[in-house]
Amino acid sequence: MAHHRHTRSRQTRPSGSAETLAQGLGWFSLALGAAELFGARSMARWLGMEGNERLIRAYGAREIATGIGILTQRDPTPWIWGRVAGDALDLATLGNALRDRHSHHDRVAVAFGAVAGVTVLDVVCANALTGQEPQPRRYFDYSDRSGLPRPPQQMRGAARDFEVPRDMRIPDAMRPYKEPQRPGRPQPSM
C-alpha cells in the first residue's frame, strides 16, 4: 500500500497587513530599544525617574532583542506576543512612577498614553498573526536511503581489509603495562 504524505514545496511567511504591521513594530522596537539603551539617563531625568537608569537600559535591551526576533524569524508571532508582555512591564513601571511624588506626573502620563497606544497595536497585530494559518512544516522522505555511499551488496566486506592508521591507534605510552618475562615465572595474562 502506497503511503502518500501531503507536503508543501516551500514555506511561507504570514502575509498581508498583519505581516506589514509586525515588520513596522520590529523596526520600532529597535529604535525604541536603542533610545532606552543609550539615552537612559536623559529619559530618566525627563520622566523624573532618576535612579532607574539600569531598569530603562534593561528594557532597551529587551526591545532590541524583540525587534531582532520580529525582523529575522520566519514567524514573528511569538515575538509580537513578547512585545505585548514587555508593554505590560512598561505600563506597570510607568503606573508605579505616576504614584511616585518625585516623578514628573504630566510627562509620565504622556509616556503611559504612548505605551498604551502601542500596546493596542501590539495586541491587534499578535491576534491577527495568531489567527492566520499555522506555518506548514516541510518534510523530507529519506525512507529509501541506506546511509551507505554504495549499494549494500558492494559495501559487504569493505572494512575487512581496513588497516587502522598509526595516528588512530593507542599510543605506546598508554598501552597496558606488561612486566618483562623472567625465567621461571609465567607471564600474567590480561
MDTraj code that builds the backbone (N, CA, C; nanometers):
import mdtraj as md
import numpy as np

residues = "MET ALA HIS HIS ARG HIS THR ARG SER ARG GLN THR ARG PRO SER GLY SER ALA GLU THR LEU ALA GLN GLY LEU GLY TRP PHE SER LEU ALA LEU GLY ALA ALA GLU LEU PHE GLY ALA ARG SER MET ALA ARG TRP LEU GLY MET GLU GLY ASN GLU ARG LEU ILE ARG ALA TYR GLY ALA ARG GLU ILE ALA THR GLY ILE GLY ILE LEU THR GLN ARG ASP PRO THR PRO TRP ILE TRP GLY ARG VAL ALA GLY ASP ALA LEU ASP LEU ALA THR LEU GLY ASN ALA LEU ARG ASP ARG HIS SER HIS HIS ASP ARG VAL ALA VAL ALA PHE GLY ALA VAL ALA GLY VAL THR VAL LEU ASP VAL VAL CYS ALA ASN ALA LEU THR GLY GLN GLU PRO GLN PRO ARG ARG TYR PHE ASP TYR SER ASP ARG SER GLY LEU PRO ARG PRO PRO GLN GLN MET ARG GLY ALA ALA ARG ASP PHE GLU VAL PRO ARG ASP MET ARG ILE PRO ASP ALA MET ARG PRO TYR LYS GLU PRO GLN ARG PRO GLY ARG PRO GLN PRO SER MET".split()
xyz = np.array([
    [0.0846, -0.1168, 0.0000],
    [0.0000, 0.0000, 0.0000],
    [0.0896, 0.1238, 0.0000],
    [0.0678, 0.2109, -0.0918],
    [0.1494, 0.3310, -0.1035],
    [0.1075, 0.4321, 0.0027],
    [0.2067, 0.4921, 0.0610],
    [0.1797, 0.5931, 0.1635],
    [0.2081, 0.7299, 0.1036],
    [0.1088, 0.8155, 0.1053],
    [0.1226, 0.9488, 0.0471],
    [0.1161, 1.0522, 0.1583],
    [0.2165, 1.1372, 0.1655],
    [0.2195, 1.2424, 0.2664],
    [0.2075, 1.3756, 0.1940],
    [0.1132, 1.4578, 0.2421],
    [0.0923, 1.5872, 0.1795],
    [0.1966, 1.6846, 0.2317],
    [0.2744, 1.7431, 0.1417],
    [0.3718, 1.8444, 0.1801],
    [0.3598, 1.9620, 0.0861],
    [0.4019, 2.0736, 0.1356],
    [0.4082, 2.1915, 0.0503],
    [0.5529, 2.2105, 0.0091],
    [0.5722, 2.2605, -0.1091],
    [0.7077, 2.2694, -0.1607],
    [0.7887, 2.3792, -0.0940],
    [0.7265, 2.4841, -0.0453],
    [0.8035, 2.5881, 0.0209],
    [0.7235, 2.6453, 0.1373],
    [0.7991, 2.6930, 0.2352],
    [0.7333, 2.7530, 0.3495],
    [0.7015, 2.8981, 0.3164],
    [0.5932, 2.9458, 0.3737],
    [0.5552, 3.0842, 0.3514],
    [0.5474, 3.1568, 0.4838],
    [0.5682, 3.2860, 0.4785],
    [0.5534, 3.3695, 0.5972],
    [0.4124, 3.4242, 0.5982],
    [0.3658, 3.4630, 0.7156],
    [0.2356, 3.5277, 0.7176],
    [0.2397, 3.6507, 0.6275],
    [0.1327, 3.6756, 0.5577],
    [0.1341, 3.7877, 0.4644],
    [0.0239, 3.8859, 0.4991],
    [0.0235, 3.9971, 0.4284],
    [-0.0832, 4.0943, 0.4445],
    [-0.0496, 4.2013, 0.5440],
    [-0.1534, 4.2662, 0.5901],
    [-0.1347, 4.3821, 0.6766],
    [-0.0762, 4.3440, 0.8129],
    [-0.1070, 4.2261, 0.8636],
    [-0.0512, 4.1843, 0.9929],
    [0.0998, 4.1697, 0.9830],
    [0.1454, 4.1119, 0.8710],
    [0.2904, 4.0973, 0.8499],
    [0.3567, 4.2346, 0.8374],
    [0.2945, 4.3243, 0.7643],
    [0.3491, 4.4585, 0.7476],
    [0.3540, 4.5313, 0.8813],
    [0.2482, 4.5191, 0.9595],
    [0.2455, 4.5811, 1.0918],
    [0.3538, 4.5208, 1.1812],
    [0.3711, 4.3892, 1.1740],
    [0.4749, 4.3234, 1.2543],
    [0.6130, 4.3765, 1.2181],
    [0.6399, 4.3914, 1.0890],
    [0.7692, 4.4449, 1.0463],
    [0.7886, 4.5872, 1.0994],
    [0.6849, 4.6683, 1.0913],
    [0.6928, 4.8043, 1.1445],
    [0.7188, 4.8051, 1.2940],
    [0.6532, 4.7146, 1.3663],
    [0.6743, 4.7061, 1.5110],
    [0.8156, 4.6569, 1.5427],
    [0.8694, 4.5718, 1.4555],
    [1.0071, 4.5266, 1.4745],
    [1.1054, 4.6420, 1.4639],
    [1.0881, 4.7245, 1.3612],
    [1.1752, 4.8418, 1.3455],
    [1.1548, 4.9412, 1.4602],
    [1.0286, 4.9575, 1.5029],
    [1.0002, 5.0455, 1.6165],
    [1.0700, 4.9951, 1.7419],
    [1.0699, 4.8632, 1.7622],
    [1.1375, 4.8050, 1.8789],
    [1.2862, 4.8366, 1.8776],
    [1.3475, 4.8235, 1.7600],
    [1.4912, 4.8524, 1.7509],
    [1.5194, 4.9991, 1.7843],
    [1.4391, 5.0898, 1.7295],
    [1.4608, 5.2326, 1.7543],
    [1.4364, 5.2681, 1.9009],
    [1.3260, 5.2196, 1.9565],
    [1.2948, 5.2489, 2.0966],
    [1.4001, 5.1867, 2.1884],
    [1.4397, 5.0638, 2.1569],
    [1.5414, 4.9965, 2.2386],
    [1.6732, 5.0719, 2.2382],
    [1.7142, 5.1218, 2.1222],
    [1.8383, 5.1996, 2.1150],
    [1.8255, 5.3280, 2.1968],
    [1.7101, 5.3940, 2.1877],
    [1.6886, 5.5165, 2.2652],
    [1.6939, 5.4878, 2.4148],
    [1.6328, 5.3777, 2.4573],
    [1.6336, 5.3430, 2.6000],
    [1.7720, 5.2998, 2.6453],
    [1.8414, 5.2251, 2.5619],
    [1.9728, 5.1728, 2.5991],
    [2.0764, 5.2845, 2.6085],
    [2.0766, 5.3725, 2.5087],
    [2.1808, 5.4750, 2.5038],
    [2.1377, 5.6098, 2.5624],
    [2.0089, 5.6287, 2.5846],
    [1.9615, 5.7549, 2.6409],
    [1.8892, 5.7366, 2.7717],
    [1.9256, 5.6353, 2.8462],
    [1.8550, 5.6036, 2.9706],
    [1.8628, 5.7183, 3.0711],
    [1.9779, 5.7816, 3.0815],
    [1.9936, 5.8891, 3.1804],
    [1.9021, 6.0070, 3.1465],
    [1.9010, 6.0461, 3.0190],
    [1.8162, 6.1583, 2.9763],
    [1.6681, 6.1251, 2.9934],
    [1.6334, 6.0008, 2.9571],
    [1.4935, 5.9591, 2.9685],
    [1.4492, 5.9577, 3.1147],
    [1.5356, 5.9060, 3.2023],
    [1.5021, 5.9010, 3.3451],
    [1.4878, 6.0425, 3.4010],
    [1.5772, 6.1321, 3.3603],
    [1.5696, 6.2702, 3.4079],
    [1.4413, 6.3381, 3.3574],
    [1.4052, 6.3166, 3.2289],
    [1.2851, 6.3767, 3.1701],
    [1.1584, 6.3298, 3.2407],
    [1.1563, 6.2014, 3.2789],
    [1.0392, 6.1459, 3.3466],
    [1.0411, 6.1725, 3.4973],
    [1.1539, 6.2191, 3.5491],
    [1.1653, 6.2358, 3.6940],
    [1.1843, 6.1024, 3.7635],
    [1.2454, 6.0074, 3.6933],
    [1.2662, 5.8727, 3.7477],
    [1.4154, 5.8447, 3.7668],
    [1.4904, 5.9470, 3.8130],
    [1.6329, 5.9275, 3.8367],
    [1.6539, 5.8083, 3.9298],
    [1.7582, 5.7350, 3.9044],
    [1.7862, 5.6136, 3.9811],
    [1.7339, 5.4885, 3.9137],
    [1.6573, 5.5021, 3.8059],
    [1.6032, 5.3866, 3.7329],
    [1.6724, 5.3666, 3.5976],
    [1.7912, 5.4235, 3.5813],
    [1.8606, 5.4144, 3.4531],
    [1.8906, 5.2696, 3.4138],
    [1.9310, 5.1883, 3.5099],
    [1.9621, 5.0475, 3.4790],
    [1.8370, 4.9734, 3.4312],
    [1.7243, 5.0017, 3.4926],
    [1.5979, 4.9393, 3.4525],
    [1.5615, 4.9819, 3.3102],
    [1.5777, 5.1099, 3.2810],
    [1.5464, 5.1595, 3.1471],
    [1.6392, 5.0960, 3.0441],
    [1.7687, 5.0809, 3.0775],
    [1.8626, 5.0137, 2.9857],
    [1.8229, 4.8670, 2.9647],
    [1.7787, 4.8006, 3.0701],
    [1.7350, 4.6609, 3.0571],
    [1.6128, 4.6518, 2.9661],
    [1.5198, 4.7456, 2.9817],
    [1.4036, 4.7480, 2.8935],
    [1.4461, 4.7758, 2.7495],
    [1.5491, 4.8584, 2.7314],
    [1.6010, 4.8845, 2.5972],
    [1.6611, 4.7598, 2.5343],
    [1.7363, 4.6838, 2.6119],
    [1.7938, 4.5584, 2.5604],
    [1.6824, 4.4607, 2.5236],
    [1.5776, 4.4567, 2.6057],
    [1.4631, 4.3707, 2.5742],
    [1.3983, 4.4121, 2.4429],
    [1.3806, 4.5412, 2.4229],
    [1.3201, 4.5906, 2.2987],
    [1.4057, 4.5547, 2.1778],
    [1.5358, 4.5691, 2.1895],
    [1.6251, 4.5360, 2.0774],
    [1.6175, 4.3875, 2.0459],
    [1.6215, 4.3034, 2.1474],
    [1.6122, 4.1585, 2.1245],
    [1.4795, 4.1226, 2.0584],
    [1.3727, 4.1839, 2.1040],
    [1.2410, 4.1568, 2.0453],
    [1.2353, 4.2040, 1.9010],
    [1.2899, 4.3222, 1.8747],
    [1.2920, 4.3735, 1.7376],
    [1.3705, 4.2831, 1.6440],
    [1.4840, 4.2353, 1.6893],
    [1.5633, 4.1431, 1.6073],
    [1.4847, 4.0155, 1.5818],
    [1.4191, 3.9645, 1.6845],
    [1.3383, 3.8431, 1.6679],
    [1.2266, 3.8624, 1.5671],
    [1.1592, 3.9743, 1.5740],
    [1.0480, 4.0018, 1.4811],
    [1.0994, 4.0090, 1.3377],
    [1.2116, 4.0769, 1.3187],
    [1.2611, 4.1014, 1.1831],
    [1.3352, 3.9836, 1.1215],
    [1.3854, 3.8923, 1.2027],
    [1.4671, 3.7840, 1.1470],
    [1.3992, 3.6476, 1.1448],
    [1.2968, 3.6270, 1.2244],
    [1.2352, 3.4946, 1.2312],
    [1.1259, 3.4795, 1.1262],
    [1.1099, 3.3569, 1.0795],
    [1.0078, 3.3273, 0.9791],
    [0.8683, 3.3593, 1.0309],
    [0.8445, 3.3270, 1.1572],
    [0.7143, 3.3540, 1.2181],
    [0.7330, 3.4548, 1.3314],
    [0.6919, 3.5798, 1.3121],
    [0.7123, 3.6814, 1.4154],
    [0.6112, 3.6764, 1.5297],
    [0.5134, 3.5865, 1.5213],
    [0.4039, 3.5850, 1.6193],
    [0.4517, 3.5785, 1.7641],
    [0.5400, 3.4833, 1.8028],
    [0.5798, 3.4798, 1.9443],
    [0.6540, 3.6064, 1.9872],
    [0.7250, 3.6678, 1.8954],
    [0.7985, 3.7895, 1.9288],
    [0.7030, 3.9075, 1.9478],
    [0.5960, 3.9102, 1.8696],
    [0.4964, 4.0155, 1.8886],
    [0.4276, 3.9963, 2.0243],
    [0.3961, 3.8714, 2.0593],
    [0.3395, 3.8467, 2.1922],
    [0.4402, 3.8855, 2.3001],
    [0.5696, 3.8693, 2.2728],
    [0.6732, 3.9162, 2.3652],
    [0.6678, 4.0671, 2.3827],
    [0.6368, 4.1378, 2.2740],
    [0.6187, 4.2834, 2.2845],
    [0.5015, 4.3159, 2.3758],
    [0.3930, 4.2391, 2.3637],
    [0.2755, 4.2624, 2.4491],
    [0.3150, 4.2447, 2.5959],
    [0.3906, 4.1399, 2.6263],
    [0.4358, 4.1183, 2.7644],
    [0.5266, 4.2328, 2.8098],
    [0.6143, 4.2778, 2.7211],
    [0.7008, 4.3909, 2.7545],
    [0.6209, 4.5177, 2.7784],
    [0.5163, 4.5369, 2.6987],
    [0.4296, 4.6533, 2.7194],
    [0.3662, 4.6500, 2.8586],
    [0.3281, 4.5317, 2.9030],
    [0.2689, 4.5191, 3.0369],
    [0.3702, 4.5619, 3.1432],
    [0.4968, 4.5221, 3.1261],
    [0.6012, 4.5649, 3.2202],
    [0.6189, 4.7169, 3.2165],
    [0.6230, 4.7709, 3.0950],
    [0.6391, 4.9162, 3.0810],
    [0.5244, 4.9904, 3.1481],
    [0.4007, 4.9445, 3.1249],
    [0.2843, 5.0106, 3.1843],
    [0.2871, 5.0010, 3.3370],
    [0.3299, 4.8845, 3.3877],
    [0.3391, 4.8694, 3.5338],
    [0.4444, 4.9645, 3.5909],
    [0.5579, 4.9768, 3.5228],
    [0.6635, 5.0662, 3.5696],
    [0.6178, 5.2118, 3.5662],
    [0.5541, 5.2502, 3.4550],
    [0.5055, 5.3890, 3.4449],
    [0.3907, 5.4151, 3.5429],
    [0.3058, 5.3154, 3.5639],
    [0.1983, 5.3308, 3.6622],
    [0.2544, 5.3520, 3.8018],
    [0.3608, 5.2810, 3.8333],
    [0.4268, 5.2989, 3.9621],
    [0.4874, 5.4392, 3.9717],
    [0.5420, 5.4873, 3.8588],
    [0.6007, 5.6224, 3.8578],
    [0.4933, 5.7294, 3.8755],
    [0.3717, 5.7038, 3.8288],
    [0.2624, 5.8005, 3.8483],
    [0.2299, 5.8199, 3.9959],
    [0.2547, 5.7181, 4.0771],
    [0.2281, 5.7267, 4.2208],
    [0.3472, 5.7854, 4.2982],
    [0.4631, 5.7943, 4.2318],
    [0.5836, 5.8463, 4.2972],
    [0.5768, 5.9994, 4.3006],
    [0.5931, 6.0589, 4.4173],
    [0.5788, 6.2038, 4.4283],
    [0.6955, 6.2791, 4.3656],
    [0.8076, 6.2098, 4.3342],
    [0.9237, 6.2763, 4.2754],
    [0.9205, 6.2789, 4.1226],
    [0.8343, 6.2012, 4.0620],
    [0.8322, 6.1957, 3.9148],
    [0.7544, 6.3138, 3.8571],
    [0.7797, 6.3408, 3.7299],
    [0.7056, 6.4460, 3.6584],
    [0.5775, 6.3819, 3.6055],
    [0.4702, 6.3971, 3.6798],
    [0.3462, 6.3246, 3.6511],
    [0.2914, 6.3519, 3.5113],
    [0.3014, 6.4737, 3.4640],
    [0.2477, 6.5046, 3.3315],
    [0.3268, 6.4314, 3.2225],
    [0.4580, 6.4261, 3.2360],
    [0.5417, 6.3569, 3.1365],
    [0.5230, 6.2057, 3.1440],
    [0.5129, 6.1549, 3.2664],
    [0.4901, 6.0105, 3.2836],
    [0.3545, 5.9729, 3.2242],
    [0.2543, 6.0594, 3.2405],
    [0.1211, 6.0323, 3.1843],
    [0.1278, 6.0285, 3.0316],
    [0.2071, 6.1178, 2.9708],
    [0.2244, 6.1163, 2.8251],
    [0.2900, 5.9849, 2.7816],
    [0.3952, 5.9451, 2.8528],
    [0.4635, 5.8188, 2.8205],
    [0.3694, 5.7003, 2.8388],
    [0.2890, 5.7041, 2.9459],
    [0.1929, 5.5968, 2.9719],
    [0.0922, 5.5870, 2.8573],
    [0.0420, 5.7018, 2.8114],
    [-0.0528, 5.7016, 2.6992],
    [0.0102, 5.6498, 2.5709],
    [0.1361, 5.6876, 2.5454],
    [0.2051, 5.6391, 2.4251],
    [0.2234, 5.4878, 2.4304],
    [0.2648, 5.4367, 2.5458],
    [0.2831, 5.2911, 2.5602],
    [0.1485, 5.2200, 2.5477],
    [0.0436, 5.2775, 2.6045],
    [-0.0890, 5.2152, 2.5930],
    [-0.1334, 5.2092, 2.4467],
    [-0.1067, 5.3150, 2.3708],
    [-0.1417, 5.3141, 2.2280],
    [-0.0654, 5.2089, 2.1507],
    [0.0641, 5.1963, 2.1784],
    [0.1449, 5.0937, 2.1108],
    [0.1005, 4.9545, 2.1548],
    [0.0585, 4.9417, 2.2793],
    [0.0096, 4.8124, 2.3285],
    [-0.1120, 4.7680, 2.2483],
    [-0.2008, 4.8613, 2.2175],
    [-0.3179, 4.8272, 2.1358],
    [-0.2724, 4.7737, 2.0003],
    [-0.1763, 4.8408, 1.9365],
    [-0.1235, 4.7932, 1.8078],
    [-0.0617, 4.6540, 1.8213],
    [0.0150, 4.6345, 1.9289],
    [0.0788, 4.5046, 1.9505],
    [-0.0249, 4.3930, 1.9661],
    [-0.1296, 4.4182, 2.0443],
    [-0.2329, 4.3166, 2.0674],
    [-0.3078, 4.2879, 1.9373],
    [-0.3419, 4.3927, 1.8617],
    [-0.4109, 4.3729, 1.7337],
    [-0.3244, 4.2890, 1.6396],
    [-0.1965, 4.3237, 1.6306],
    [-0.1052, 4.2505, 1.5424],
    [-0.0887, 4.1058, 1.5886],
    [-0.0687, 4.0854, 1.7184],
    [-0.0500, 3.9493, 1.7713],
    [-0.1738, 3.8637, 1.7461],
    [-0.2918, 3.9204, 1.7679],
    [-0.4151, 3.8450, 1.7429],
    [-0.4317, 3.8135, 1.5944],
    [-0.3983, 3.9084, 1.5080],
    [-0.4096, 3.8842, 1.3643],
    [-0.3120, 3.7753, 1.3189],
    [-0.1898, 3.7791, 1.3705],
    [-0.0916, 3.6768, 1.3334],
    [-0.1295, 3.5406, 1.3897],
    [-0.1839, 3.5392, 1.5116],
    [-0.2229, 3.4126, 1.5737],
    [-0.3389, 3.3496, 1.4979],
    [-0.4293, 3.4307, 1.4433],
    [-0.5442, 3.3789, 1.3705],
    [-0.5112, 3.3271, 1.2319],
    [-0.3902, 3.3558, 1.1817],
    [-0.3539, 3.3086, 1.0485],
    [-0.3222, 3.1600, 1.0516],
    [-0.3241, 3.0998, 0.9339],
    [-0.2945, 2.9573, 0.9200],
    [-0.1538, 2.9300, 0.9713],
    [-0.1376, 2.8247, 1.0506],
    [-0.0043, 2.7941, 1.1021],
    [0.0929, 2.7637, 0.9885],
    [0.2191, 2.7871, 1.0169],
    [0.3220, 2.7652, 0.9163],
    [0.3322, 2.6162, 0.8817],
    [0.3305, 2.5831, 0.7516],
    [0.3440, 2.4426, 0.7147],
    [0.4854, 2.3933, 0.7416],
    [0.4943, 2.2685, 0.7808],
    [0.6248, 2.2078, 0.8028],
    [0.6680, 2.1381, 0.6757],
    [0.7942, 2.1431, 0.6504],
    [0.8472, 2.0780, 0.5318],
    [0.9049, 1.9434, 0.5738],
    [0.8553, 1.8380, 0.5128],
    [0.9010, 1.7038, 0.5463],
    [0.9803, 1.6464, 0.4298],
    [1.0844, 1.5744, 0.4622],
    [1.1644, 1.5060, 0.3621],
    [1.1503, 1.3563, 0.3852],
    [1.1400, 1.2822, 0.2787],
    [1.1255, 1.1373, 0.2879],
    [1.2600, 1.0718, 0.2578],
    [1.3233, 1.0170, 0.3616],
    [1.4520, 0.9502, 0.3462],
    [1.4390, 0.7980, 0.3610],
    [1.3198, 0.7463, 0.3467],
    [1.2992, 0.6026, 0.3697],
    [1.3723, 0.5165, 0.2676],
    [1.4072, 0.5730, 0.1520],
    [1.4771, 0.4936, 0.0513],
    [1.6293, 0.5052, 0.0634],
    [1.6788, 0.5693, 0.1682],
    [1.8225, 0.5881, 0.1848],
    [1.8782, 0.4836, 0.2806],
    [2.0017, 0.4374, 0.2552],
    [2.0651, 0.3404, 0.3431],
    [2.1737, 0.4040, 0.4281],
    [2.2264, 0.5182, 0.3866],
    [2.3354, 0.5812, 0.4591],
    [2.4707, 0.5343, 0.4122],
    [2.4741, 0.4463, 0.3161],
    [2.5998, 0.3944, 0.2624],
    [2.6321, 0.4650, 0.1307],
    [2.7622, 0.4848, 0.1010],
    [2.7965, 0.5536, -0.0224],
    [2.7711, 0.4707, -0.1488],
    [2.7660, 0.3383, -0.1330],
    [2.7385, 0.2491, -0.2460],
    [2.6289, 0.1517, -0.2044],
    [2.5716, 0.0800, -0.2989],
    [2.4684, -0.0184, -0.2615],
    [2.5234, -0.1191, -0.1595],
    [2.4361, -0.1725, -0.0719],
    [2.4824, -0.2638, 0.0334],
    [2.5624, -0.3829, -0.0188],
    [2.5259, -0.4371, -0.1360],
    [2.5995, -0.5519, -0.1889],
    [2.7456, -0.5157, -0.2178],
    [2.7702, -0.3951, -0.2637],
    [2.9074, -0.3532, -0.2926],
    [2.9838, -0.3169, -0.1656],
    [2.9137, -0.2867, -0.0593],
    [2.9785, -0.2476, 0.0661],
    [3.0178, -0.3678, 0.1517],
    [2.9610, -0.4836, 0.1259],
    [2.9915, -0.6010, 0.2074],
    [3.1400, -0.6343, 0.1991],
    [3.2034, -0.6452, 0.3149],
    [3.3447, -0.6792, 0.3226],
    [3.4377, -0.5617, 0.3024],
    [3.3873, -0.4413, 0.2820],
    [3.4728, -0.3254, 0.2559],
    [3.5634, -0.2940, 0.3749],
    [3.5200, -0.3212, 0.4962],
    [3.6000, -0.2892, 0.6136],
    [3.6941, -0.4023, 0.6516],
    [3.6827, -0.5137, 0.5863],
    [3.7658, -0.6295, 0.6205],
    [3.9139, -0.5999, 0.6025],
    [3.9498, -0.5295, 0.4991],
    [4.0901, -0.5031, 0.4690],
    [4.1366, -0.3667, 0.5217],
    [4.0564, -0.3053, 0.6036],
    [4.0892, -0.1723, 0.6555],
    [4.1987, -0.1833, 0.7596],
    [4.3039, -0.1039, 0.7445],
    [4.4114, -0.1000, 0.8430],
    [4.4003, 0.0320, 0.9194],
    [4.4000, 0.0239, 1.0525],
    [4.3868, 0.1429, 1.1346],
    [4.5127, 0.2286, 1.1179],
    [4.4968, 0.3549, 1.0807],
    [4.6139, 0.4422, 1.0660],
    [4.6875, 0.4583, 1.1986],
    [4.8178, 0.4800, 1.1920],
    [4.9014, 0.4889, 1.3115],
    [4.8512, 0.5970, 1.4075],
    [4.8051, 0.7112, 1.3549],
    [4.7615, 0.8190, 1.4434],
    [4.6278, 0.7899, 1.5113],
    [4.5589, 0.6821, 1.4722],
    [4.4330, 0.6453, 1.5369],
    [4.4514, 0.5303, 1.6346],
    [4.5714, 0.4767, 1.6446],
    [4.5983, 0.3667, 1.7374],
    [4.6283, 0.4205, 1.8759],
    [4.6235, 0.3331, 1.9771],
    [4.6589, 0.3712, 2.1133],
    [4.8086, 0.3975, 2.1174],
    [4.8510, 0.5143, 2.1677],
    [4.9947, 0.5396, 2.1780],
    [5.0610, 0.4366, 2.2677],
    [5.1859, 0.4049, 2.2371],
    [5.2574, 0.3038, 2.3144],
    [5.2629, 0.3385, 2.4626],
    [5.2766, 0.4668, 2.4922],
    [5.2850, 0.5088, 2.6332],
    [5.1546, 0.4826, 2.7088],
    [5.0420, 0.4665, 2.6377],
    [4.9142, 0.4452, 2.7047],
    [4.8696, 0.2989, 2.7003],
    [4.9487, 0.2129, 2.6422],
    [4.9132, 0.0709, 2.6375],
    [4.9288, 0.0101, 2.7763],
    [4.8547, -0.0958, 2.8058],
    [4.8664, -0.1595, 2.9379],
    [5.0100, -0.2051, 2.9622],
    [5.0548, -0.1884, 3.0872],
    [5.1911, -0.2253, 3.1250],
    [5.2030, -0.3766, 3.1302],
    [5.3102, -0.4268, 3.0698],
    [5.3396, -0.5702, 3.0765],
    [5.4746, -0.5859, 3.1438],
    [5.4798, -0.6732, 3.2457],
    [5.6069, -0.6979, 3.3141],
    [5.6970, -0.7774, 3.2219],
    [5.8259, -0.7481, 3.2286],
    [5.9180, -0.8278, 3.1456],
    [5.9159, -0.9744, 3.1901],
    [5.9329, -1.0638, 3.0956],
    [5.9308, -1.2083, 3.1216],
    [6.0559, -1.2451, 3.1995],
    [6.0381, -1.3069, 3.3181],
    [6.1521, -1.3551, 3.3981],
    [6.1564, -1.5065, 3.3858],
    [6.2734, -1.5553, 3.3822],
    [6.2828, -1.7030, 3.3712],
    [6.2196, -1.7709, 3.4937],
    [6.1408, -1.8700, 3.4691],
    [6.0799, -1.9479, 3.5764],
    [5.9449, -1.8939, 3.6220],
    [5.9037, -1.7764, 3.5789],
    [5.7751, -1.7203, 3.6189],
    [5.6885, -1.7065, 3.4955],
    [5.5656, -1.7554, 3.5032],
    [5.4757, -1.7394, 3.3878],
    [5.4275, -1.5923, 3.3765],
    [5.4101, -1.5481, 3.2529],
    [5.3612, -1.4111, 3.2267],
    [5.2126, -1.4042, 3.2610],
    [5.1704, -1.3049, 3.3450],
    [5.0265, -1.2916, 3.3746],
    [4.9514, -1.2491, 3.2472],
    [4.8345, -1.3051, 3.2303],
    [4.7552, -1.2718, 3.1127],
    [4.6600, -1.1572, 3.1471],
    [4.6346, -1.0734, 3.0494],
    [4.5441, -0.9594, 3.0694],
    [4.4258, -0.9732, 2.9845],
])
top = md.Topology()
chain = top.add_chain()
for i, resn in enumerate(residues, 1):
    res = top.add_residue(resn, chain, resSeq=i)
    for name in ("N", "CA", "C"):
        top.add_atom(name, md.element.get_by_symbol(name[0]), res)
traj = md.Trajectory(xyz[None], top)
